[in-house]
Amino acid sequence: MTAWSTRDLDSLERASEIRVAGRRTDGSLPTPTTVWGVVVDGALYLRSYKGPDGRWYRAARRHDEGAITWGGRTIDVSFVPDASKDAEIDAAYLAKYGNGSATQAMITSPATETTLRVEPR
C-alpha cells in the first residue's frame, strides 16, 4: 500500500465531489461516477448512495481497483472494504456535507454496507 501525501489528503478533504471508476476486466475504466468522500485518520473513504446495487460500487468491488479524479488529478487506487471506522466516517460525512437528506442516506443502510477505504497505488 502506498500512503496518501498530506497534500493529497488536504485536497481530498476540501473536494466536495470525487469521480470514481472501477477497473474493467480488460483493464479499461468506465465513465466515472461522481461521489462524496471523506478523510478519516489519514485515509479516504467512499460509500455508495445506492448501497451494494450502485453501479460504481459493483464495478469497484469486481477487481478492487480503479481510479479516482479530483481537483484535476486522476490516480490509480485500490478499494478495500473497511467498516472499522463507521462511526467516525458517519461523523465526517455530517461535518463535511451537513445534515440534509442526502447525508442521512450516506450514514444509514444500505450505504453504510458499502464503506470502502481508498488507497493510492
C-alpha positions in Angstrom: 0.0 0.0 0.0 1.2 3.5 -0.9 0.3 6.2 1.6 -1.5 9.4 0.8 0.6 12.5 1.0 -0.5 15.2 3.4 -1.2 17.4 0.3 -3.4 14.8 -1.3 -5.4 14.3 1.9 -5.9 18.0 2.4 -7.1 18.3 -1.2 -9.4 15.3 -0.9 -10.8 16.7 2.3 -11.6 20.0 0.6 -13.1 18.3 -2.6 -16.9 18.4 -2.4 -17.0 15.7 -5.1 -14.8 12.9 -6.3 -15.1 10.9 -9.5 -14.6 7.2 -9.2 -14.4 4.3 -11.6 -13.7 0.6 -11.0 -11.4 -1.1 -13.4 -13.0 -3.5 -16.0 -11.7 -7.0 -16.8 -9.9 -5.7 -19.9 -8.1 -3.0 -17.8 -10.1 -0.1 -19.1 -12.1 2.3 -16.9 -15.8 3.2 -17.5 -17.1 6.7 -17.3 -16.5 7.8 -13.7 -19.4 8.4 -11.3 -19.4 11.5 -9.0 -19.5 10.6 -5.3 -18.9 12.1 -1.9 -15.8 11.1 0.0 -14.4 11.8 3.5 -11.0 11.6 5.1 -10.7 9.9 8.5 -7.5 9.2 10.3 -5.4 9.7 7.2 -7.5 7.6 4.9 -10.1 8.3 2.2 -13.4 6.6 2.5 -16.2 6.3 -0.1 -19.8 4.9 0.2 -22.4 4.1 -2.4 -25.5 6.2 -2.1 -27.4 3.3 -3.7 -25.8 0.7 -1.5 -24.4 -2.5 -2.9 -26.6 -2.1 -6.0 -24.7 1.1 -7.1 -23.1 0.7 -10.5 -19.8 2.3 -9.5 -19.6 0.2 -6.3 -20.2 -3.1 -8.1 -17.5 -2.2 -10.6 -15.1 -1.1 -7.9 -15.6 -4.4 -6.0 -15.2 -6.6 -9.1 -11.4 -6.2 -9.1 -11.0 -3.9 -6.1 -9.1 -1.4 -8.2 -9.8 1.6 -10.4 -9.2 5.3 -10.4 -10.4 8.5 -8.7 -10.3 12.0 -10.1 -10.5 15.2 -8.1 -9.0 18.7 -8.4 -7.8 18.0 -11.9 -5.8 14.9 -10.9 -6.5 11.2 -11.7 -4.7 8.5 -9.8 -4.9 4.7 -9.7 -6.3 3.3 -6.5 -7.3 0.1 -4.7 -10.6 -0.3 -2.9 -10.6 -2.1 0.5 -13.9 -2.9 2.3 -13.5 -1.4 5.8 -16.3 -0.9 8.3 -13.9 -0.5 11.2 -14.4 3.3 11.5 -18.1 3.6 10.6 -18.9 5.9 13.5 -16.1 8.3 12.6 -17.0 8.1 8.9 -20.6 9.0 9.7 -19.4 12.0 11.7 -17.1 13.1 8.9 -20.0 12.9 6.4 -22.1 15.1 8.7 -19.3 17.6 9.3 -18.5 17.9 5.6 -21.9 17.7 3.9 -24.4 18.9 6.6 -27.4 17.1 8.0 -29.6 17.0 4.9 -31.4 14.0 3.4 -28.6 13.1 1.1 -26.2 13.0 4.0 -28.6 11.0 6.1 -28.7 8.4 3.2 -24.9 8.2 3.3 -24.8 7.4 7.1 -27.5 4.7 7.1 -28.1 1.4 5.5 -27.7 0.4 2.7 -24.9 3.0 2.1 -23.1 2.0 5.3 -22.8 -1.5 4.0 -20.5 -0.2 1.2 -17.8 1.6 3.1 -14.5 1.4 1.1 -11.1 2.6 2.1 -9.4 4.0 -1.0 -5.6 3.5 -1.2 -3.3 5.1 -3.8 -1.5 2.5 -5.9 
